[in-house]
Amino acid sequence: MPAVDVSSVPVVSGKETAQAVAVLEDLIKNLNISTSADEVHAATGNLATYFSGPIPEQTLPLKAVEVFQKQLNNKKDATARERACEAIRAIASHQTIAPGVEPHLVSLLGPVLAASGDKMTAVQKAAQSAALAIVQAINANAVKAVVPVILNSLQNAQKWQEKMCALDCLNCLVESAPAQLSFRVPDLIPAVSEAMWDTKADIKKAAYSTMEKVCGLIVNKDIERFIPELIKCIAKPENVPETVHLLGATTFVSDVTGPTLAIMVPLLDRGLVERETAIKRKSAVIVDNMCKLVEDPQIVAPFLPKLMPRLEKNYETLADPEAREKTKQALDTLIRVGDVKDGKIPEISTAGDVETVAAILKDILSPKYKAQIEKSEAIINYVGAIAGQLVDEKDAEVTSWTQNALPYITAIIGEEEAKAIAETLRKRASPGAAEEDAVLSDEEEGEDLCNCTFSLAYGAKILLNQTSLRLKRGQRYGLLGPNGTGKTTLMRAINNEQLEGFPKKDEVKTVYVEHDLDAADTEQTVIGWTMKKLRDVGIDIPQSDVEAKLEEFGFLREQFENPITSLSGGWKMKLALARAVFENPDILLLDEPTNHLDVKNVAWLENYLCNSPCTSIIVSHDSKFLDNVIQHVVHYERFKLKRYRGNLSEFVKKVPSARSYYELSASDMEFKFPEPGFLEGVKTKAKAIIRVSNMSFQYPGTPKPQLTDITFQVSLGSRIAVIGPNGAGKSTLVNVLTGELIPTSGEVYQHENIRIAYIKQHAFAHIDNHLDKTPSEYIQWRFQTGEDRETMDRANKIVTEDDEKAMDKIYKIDGTLRRVIGIHARRKFKNSYEYECSFALGENVGMKSEKWTPMMSNDNAWIPRSEIIQSHAKMVAEVDQKEALASGQFRPLVRKEIEAHCANFGLDAELVSHSRMRGLSGGQRVKVVLAACSWQRPHVIVLDEPTNYLDRDSLGAL
């Protein structure tokens, strides 16, 4: 753009104005009577120089516009039309244009474009040069002033040459004002698309080339490589299905803006009306994925009238329930992002419209400058276009407004007043200006450890998008958000140096304390593991110092040489924390630090963190602990991290929807356990179905029993809590009850038909070997034999030497000596059962030539439970288990049934059938384990610390 001369407006008398107009008329007359090229060149040069100096007042440019328009409309005189175009080109091309003249040139663009379709070739050429000169001369922020004029020519011109000239003007703007024109892409794409279907081949070709240039303004890494395909779709609609498939496999992580939607919506609009259900489904998925990344409802507002009716129709008419579900998801996302209330699409904001801003400027000027307003209509509209662009860009900076709008306001009212008027316009027209000036930045004292902006994805899932994180030294931050939002992923990414912009470990040292010690480490001793971990990170410190620190953390000397397996979950957590403290980190990353800790140890941890000089980021579902420890809440909100000052209770006051962190009853989620079915002989909910009598248990090689003389019973109505300090033997008791361990003495009775589901303290132990399966595949693997494969290796099912001796018992049946070699069925017998057994027949029993021969199945016989249980208890238990499963009503192991079952535990079908368990969060994995354990409709569910990884909503549901 030529340099703008900000000369003030001299006060002039009527006489001086009349003289200036007379000079202008002479200059134009000279141009019109010029015949040779040199004369024309000299005359246009004089005119351009005249308009580059100070303009006394608006009468002069208005007079010039009037004369040039008259000449351009003179149908009889082609020379007059040509000379007018040459004069306009010369003024627009001069190296300086007075700010009072530039807006008037824009008002001549329409007539000049019309002249580019003139029947005389000389006029055509002059008009094309003049049009391009005007477009190049304007302030880059004034594209709003010229784009509507150019698009009007492109869509409504009668002559094809005029359309070609309009396309050339757009190409010129792409080069001279790319950043500003990118905001107009939603207006440009429909108009240029129309030109791509023109009947004239030259227009088609030129429009295709312009479309490529316009789409080059779209900044979105996710769709960049698909833009050529998207343009082809506009020209050839038959390519739509293939392009939808291409885009369906894309992960969207970049912010989605108006230009991105402008190129995507034509494709999606067509995709949603394709005949194939698969294409309709995929189009809906793309709408869903893209709209999640829209920041502002106004971005999506112009496209809602196209997309919403299509999705609503598909939701009503699609036959495939899964495709309908996806369509519903896309519709819900669109309604949420577009802020649609009661089906009413919100109005598109007009804050940045030229008319809106021009009206505000007139309102500001009218008290003092009524006379100037009438003559300055063109300049006021031009300022409206510039300010409208700044409003669209959400640019409320004083310097931007001063640089761009001030020279033109000066042309209306002179320099003294212009600055105050420009500032008033900024405050009134720019929605964010007033707040931006008023908001005092939330600055804290203290050293910044990090202040960065980043995005984070896990596999194909966006977790955070262009969010900023700022951490101060010595502060304690609580990281809050539902399961699956990526809290652990964020901590791991910080620890593994995978976050863009986050300082590296040699600048800011981070240590991540996890809830589960690595399974590979569990064979080592407590002191051995700690020393090894410290050596691994290059810390060389005497063992005596380590031992002293461990004692400070509450460890006893006799625990140092014990294997890590002997530690309960709570002690393992303390050990991991002690190891982290030795590394002297700047930032301590704590993932569920209170898991497995008893009340006393939680109090110890609170005290430790509050007095520690290092910064900590804490993920926890323990609301009381968070309330006592944290100073800031960092909350996941729609792919952004938002920081709130104060502890959890302060945060809940500011964000009432987060109250489920406090009250489990506030949770909207619901879990449904399957109905267990009837247990034979159990008529009331109070009758014992498990009875433990005088039971004791001692691990081999330990000095004293872990459990002594325990007696209790479980009925169908029981809700039993097992409470005790870390290491008291809570998990051991549960393991004996479920048959994972055999009691050393005493008796554990279980009803013959009972089904028990057990979730271990380290819930992931169930699925650790199946992380590459989807939840659906895992459940199919676990139950494909009709039995639960996870329970096959329980201690109470493994046949020991003592069992084998007992099974050698000889029965006398029908005068023959027999041994039981198999138990096949069970039936009612009096108040108990009897079992169908197959036998081996004994010959010469007790002699050297003793021989046992298997008998035929028609020799099978029935033996009462009271007899057979003494010798074959484990075989009897196996038959009871099979009968119990059979009475649990058969469940088909098919995808639909599994998805419906998992839905009861808050897992959606997409996760169950299409996501590998490796990619699930801790909370989601626990839900998978819950769903798997309850697949066989158990009568008793045993949960060992189920709350460790569930978020507050899931806990409320449980």
JOTAVEN-V93088 format. One line per field, one symbol per residue. ss: DSSP state (H for helix, E for strand, - for the rest). A space follows every 50 residues. Layout:
ss=???
//
This chain:
ss=--EEE--------HHHHHHHHHHHHHHHHHHHH---HHHHHHHHHHHHHH HH------HHHHHHHHHHHHHH-----HHHHHHHHHHHHHHHH--EEEHH HHHHHHH-HHHHHHH-----HHHHHHHHHHHHHHHHH--HHHHHHHHHHH HHHHHH---HHHHHHHHHHHHHHHHH-HHHHH--HHHHHHHHHHHH---- HHHHHHHHHHHHHHH--------HHHHHHHHHHHH-HHHHHHHHHHHH-- -------HHHHHHHHHHHHHH-----HHHHHHHHHHHHHHH-----HHHH HHHHHHHHHHHHHHHHH---HHHHHHHHHHHHHHHHH---E--E------ ---HHHHHHHHHHHHH---HHHHHH-HHHHHHHHHHHHHHHH-----HHH HHHHHHHHHHHHH-HHHHHHHHHHHHHHH-HHHHHHHH---------EEE EEEEEEEE--EEEEEEEEEEEE---EEEEE------HHHHHHHHH----- ---------EEEE-----HHH---EHHHHHHHHHHH------HHHHHHHH HH----HHH---EHHH--HHHHHHHHHHHHHH----EEEEE-------HH HHHHHHHHHHH---EEEEE---HHHHHHH--EEEEEE--EEEEEE--HHH HHHH-HHHHHH--HHH---------------------EEEEEEEEEE--- ------EEEEEEEEE--------------HHHHHHHHH------EEEEEE -----EEEE---HHHH-HHH---EHHHHHHHHH-----HHH---HHH--- HHHHHH---EEEE--EEEEEEEEEEEEEE--EEEEEEEEEEEE------- EEEE--HHH-EEEEHHHHHHHHHHHHHHHHHHHHHHH-------HHHHHH HHH-----HHHHHH-EHHH--HHHHHHHHHHHH------EEEE--HHH-- -HHHHHH-
//
